């Protein structure tokens, strides 16, 4: 990151030398003032896109109509340079209908989202330009829109989710007018693409304060719009002997609080959705509260959510697998050898293991099953968990078996015997097949 900052400063110096004003702007200024390492460095200037492309030898006019040009500062890195502008109209709720370039940085910041993101910094003089009260809100720990919140959110409805994310990330509060406007406009979040909603929620889940983020989403009335399945958890009782912490919603928020940092997005979503099948399967039996088949129901709901939010097939598969397998740890010490080894070799098993650990910590605190599985994983050599197959389908063909659906059953049975230590060689495996699956019967 120091190189990125250095490159941004070089861009600013080049603009100054060409007779233009230029500043660092937005999130990088906020983070620098907070003593945090910025994720990136953006530049704002009174130079037009044509000026920028003339000054720098290699540029990309990715959004020149909106005043945005990428300046290549190395073979792999670019700095975003935006011309001071004012935006007129947002018919599509995301992009301005008309852009007017301006020479005024004060006019430019009025179009930005929140006061803490509306600060400018001249890195040459170290002067901070604050036309919107951003420094005061940083010191007070407040997320506030620049100007009229209804107008800011009308320009881009995703800003409602971003407001919550920033408040959670920094541990700030949402200014009253900003919060009330989000509560009023929350149903309009459906105008935002599923991908943008998904990415914003994923950031909330993985930035370190997921519990606070989802509590604030609920308070802002956004959660019922983007994930009604999570709101359905609220008030759903659980058996106190297993869940002394409270209802399913409280349990899920506690789980989010225990997510590791850094956290893989699939693990975070698996944690959020692991008990999503409990609300529709809740019943009070004579002996205790029960959630019959909540895992199977949860798998279907999780699949639906992943499809709705346009997750990749790969991420969907892992998130659903986390939901599908999260209860199996309770039976790990009673699994036979082949079943246990197949369980331990699930793709990204470390995520399954971590989900079970935080699930325990967020309920009764009993981690014996976690310790058992972790110890088995530690002591079993990889070749014992995933051994090289003793026979293949070609071996069966060579022995006179006709290819067909039964091949899968034969190979699976041989693999189970191998995992349990009952077969150790190709020869013994073929003898086993001929004995258990006679050729005459097969034909």
N, C-alpha and C positions, 0 to 999 in steps of 0.2 A: 503493500500500500504506500509506503514512502515514495516509491517511484511514480505512482499515480499522482500524488500530490505535487511532486517535483514537475511532472509533465504539465499539470494544470497551471502551475505558476509560470512555466515557460510560455504556454499559450497566452496567458494574461499579459505577460511582458511583451510578447510580439504584438498583441493588439494595442497596447499602450504606445509602443514604438511607432505604430502605424497611425497614431493620432486618435485612437478610440478609448472610451472608458470600458473597463471590464472588471467583473467581480466574481468571486465564488458565491454561489447562491444555493438556498434551499437546505436540504438535509445535511449536507456536509458542514455548513456553517453551524447549524444546530448542534451537531455531534462534536465539532471542535470546541464549542463553548461549554459543552457538557463534559469535556475531557474524554470523549469516546473516539475510537478510530472510525472514520467515515467509511462506508462501503464503496462510495465513489465520489468523484469531485466534478460538479457541473459548473459551467461558466455562463454568465449572463453579460451581454454587451450591447452597446448602441450601434455596433457595426452590423450592417445588413448581411443576409446570407451571401449575397454576391461579393460583399467586401471580405467576408471570412474565407470564401473559396478562392478569392484572389490572393489573400495574404499567405495562406498555407498551401504547400505544394500538393498534399494529398488529403482530400476531403470526401465525404459521402453526404449527399443532400437528401438524407432520409426523411426529413420533414421540413424542407425549405419553405413550403407554402405556409407553415406555421412558425417559421423562423428558426428551425432547428437544423444544425449541421454537425456532423461528426468529424472531428479533426483527428487524423491518424498521427499518433505520436511515436509509434513503433510498429513492428510487424504484427503485433497481437493486441495492441491497445489503442483505444480512441477516447477522446474527451468530447463530451457533448457541449456545444456552444449554442446558446439561444439568444436571439435578438430581443431586446426590450420590445414589448408589444402590449396592446390591449385587445381583448377578445370580444366579439360582438355576436350574441345569439348562440344557442346550443340546441339546435332542433333535434339532434339525435341523442342528446343527453350525455355526450362524451366529447365531441369535437366542436370547436367554434365554427360558426357559419362564415364568419369573416374575421380576418386578422389585420390589425393596423399596427405597423411598426412605429416605435416612438423613440425619442432620445432620452426619455425620463425613466430612471430606475424606480422612482416612486410610483409612477403609473403602472409599471410592469408588475410590481409585487401585488397590486390590488387583485389580480386575477388568480393568484395562488390560493392553496386550500386553507392552511392553518397558520396562525400567527407565528408559531415556532418554526415554520418552514418558509417564512417570508423574510428572512434576514439575508443581508448582503455583507460580504467581507472583502475589503481590499487587502490582499495579502502582502502588497508592497508596503503599505503604511500601517497595516494591522487595524484599520478603522472599520468598525461595524456600522452599517447603515440600517437603521430600524425605523421603518415608517408605519409599522402596524402593531407595535407593542409586544413584539415577540420576546424580547429579553425579559420583560416584566413577567410574561406568562411562563417562560422557562424557569424563572426564579420561584414563581408561585406554584408551579406544577399544574398548569391548566392547559387543556386542549380547547382552543377557541377558533372558530372560523374567522377568516379575514372578511370583515363586512357582514352583510346579511346572510345568515346561515341557509335560508331557503334558496337564495340565489346561488350560493356556492355549491349546494348539493344538487340543484337543478342542472348545473354545468356538468356534473359527473356523479351519478348516484353511488358509485363505488366509494366515494369519499366518506359515506356514512360508515362503511366497514373500516376504512382507513382511520377514521377518528377513534373508533374503539381500539384498533390495533395499536395506535400510537399511545393512547391513554394506558393500555395494559403494559406495553413494552417499557414505558418510563415510570409506571406507577403513578400516573397523573389522574386528575379528575376531569370529567367533561364539563365544560362551562354550561351553566343552566340553560341558556338559550340554544346552545348547540345541541344539548341532549334532548330538549323538548322538541326541537325540529326533527331530529332523527326519529324520535318516537312517532311523530306525526307522519313522516314521509316513509317510514320503514317498508310499507307494502310496495313502494316504487323500486325497491332493490331488485325486483324481478325483471326490470328493464336492462339489467347488467348481464353480460354473457356468463354462462355457467363456468367457463374457464377462469375468468377474472375473479368471480366469487370464490371458486375453489382455491386459487392461488393465495388470495387474501386470508382465507381461513387456515390454509396450511402454514402461512407465516405466523398467524396467531398461535397455532399449536406448537410451533417449533422455536419460537423466539425466547422462551424461558418463563413466560408468565401466562401459560395457557388457561389455568384455572381462573385468574382474574379476567382474562379476555372473554371467556365464555359466560362468566357471571355478568359482565358488563353487556355482552350481546343480549342476554336475557332481559336485563333491565332496560336496554334501549329498544326492546321489542323487535329486534332484528333476528334473533334466534328462531322465533316461531315462523319467520318467513323463509330463512335459508335452510334450517334443519329442524322442522317440526317434530321429527322423530326423537330429538334430544329433549325438547320441551315436554314431550309425552312421559319422560322419565320422572318428572317432578311429582312428588306425592305418592309414588308407587312404593309401598312398603316392602321391606325385606325381612326375612327371619332374623331377629336380633342376635340369636346365638351364632350366626355366621356373619352378620353385618351390623355390629353395634353402632356403626357410624351414622346410619340413617337410611333414607330412601335411595333409589337408584340414581337420581340426579346428583345428590350429595356424594355418593360413592364415585360416580364418574368424574366429578370435579376434583375430588381428592386424588384420583388416579392421574388426572392431568397435572396436578401439582407435583406428582412424583416422577414425571417423565424425565429421563436422563438428558443431560446437555453435553454435547450436541445430540439432537434426536432425529433419527431417520423419519421422514414424513409418513412412511407407511406404518411405522410403529405408533406414531402419534394418532393417526386416523384409526388404527386398530384399537388403541386404548379408548378413544372416544366412542367407538361403535361396538365394543365387545359385548355390552349388555343391552344392545338396542332391541333385542327380542324379548326382553322382560315385560315391558308394559302390556303388549297384546296377549301375553300368556299368563299374566298374574291371576292367581286364584287362592282363596283361603280354604285349605283343606282342614279336616277335623284335627289333624296333628300339628300342622304348621302352614305357613305361606309357601306356595309352590309356584314354580315357573316351568311347567311341563313343556319339553321340546323347545325351550327358549333359544338354544343354540341354532337349531335348524331354522327357526323363524327368523332369528337374527341374521343368519347368512343371507337369506332372501332379501331382507330389508337393506343390509349392507350393500349387496349387489345393486339394488335399485338406486341407492344413494350415489354409489360410484358411477353408475351409468348417467344419472341425472347431472352430476358435476363433471362429466366427461374425463374421468380418470383414464390413463392408459390401461391397456389390457394387463400389462405386467404389474402395475401398481394395484389394480383391482384384484388380481389373483392373490397378491400377498395380503392385502387388507382383509379380504374375505377369509383367507386361510387363518389369519390371526383370530378372527371371530369364531371360526369353525373349530379351532383346536384349543381354545383357552381353558376349557374345562377338563381336558384330558390329563393334565398334570396330577390331578387328585388321584388318578388310578395308575400312575407311573410305576409305583412300587409293586403293583400286582400284575403288570403286563408280562406276558411271556417274552422270551428273549428276542424273537423276531419282531414282534409288535413294537417293543421298546426301541430297538435299533432303527426301525423304519420311522418311528416318531422322532428320534434324535437327529435323523438326517433330513428332516423337512427343510426346504429352501429357507435361507436366512433364519435358522433356528435360534440364533442369538436374540432375534426380536421376539420370538415366542417365549423364550426363557425370561426376557426382561419384562414382557407384558405380565407374565404370571407373577413375577416378583413384586411388581408395583400393585398388582391386583390384590395380593396378600397384604401388603403394607397399607393398602387403602380400605381394608376390611378388618379381619380379626388379628392380623399381624403374624399369623402362623405360616412359616416358610419351609416346613419340612419337605414338602414335595419339590419345591424349588431347589433346595440343597441336594436332595436325592438325584434329581435330573442333572444338575450341574456336576455333581461328583461322578456320575456315570459317564457323562460327556468327557470329563477330564481324564478318566482312567481307561476308557476304551480307545484303542488305537483306531485311526480313521479307516484302516483296511478291514477292521472287524465290523464297523458300522456300515461301510459301503464296500463289501468285498467284490473282487472280480468274479463275474458269473462263471459257474462251473460248466454250464452248457448253454448253447444258443439254439435258436430256431433251426439253423442249418444242421446242427447235430441231430435234431429230431428228424429232419427230412432225410438225412443220411441213414438213419436207423429205420427208415420205412414209414414214418408217420406222415400223414397227409396234412398240409397246412390248413388251418382253420381256426375257428374261435377257441377250440380247446387248448391250442398252443399256449395262450396266455395263462390258463389255469395250471398247466403242467409246469411252465417256467416259474410261476409264482410259488407253487408248492415246493419246487426244488430250492428256490431262494430261501423260503422260510426254514427248510431243513438245514440249509447251509448257515443261516444266521443263528440258528439254535445249536450249531456245532455237531449236528448229526451226519452231515456230509462234508467231506473235506477234499475230494478229488473229482476229476472228470469221470473216471471209471466208476466210482461209487455212485455218482449222480446218475449215470446212464443205467446202472443196475437198478437203482431206486425207481427210475421212470418205468423200466420194463416190468418191474414188479407191481408198482402201484397203478400204472396205466397200460395194461397189456395191449400189445399191438392188435390182436384179433378184435378185442372190444373196441379199440379206437376206430378200426375200419368198419 
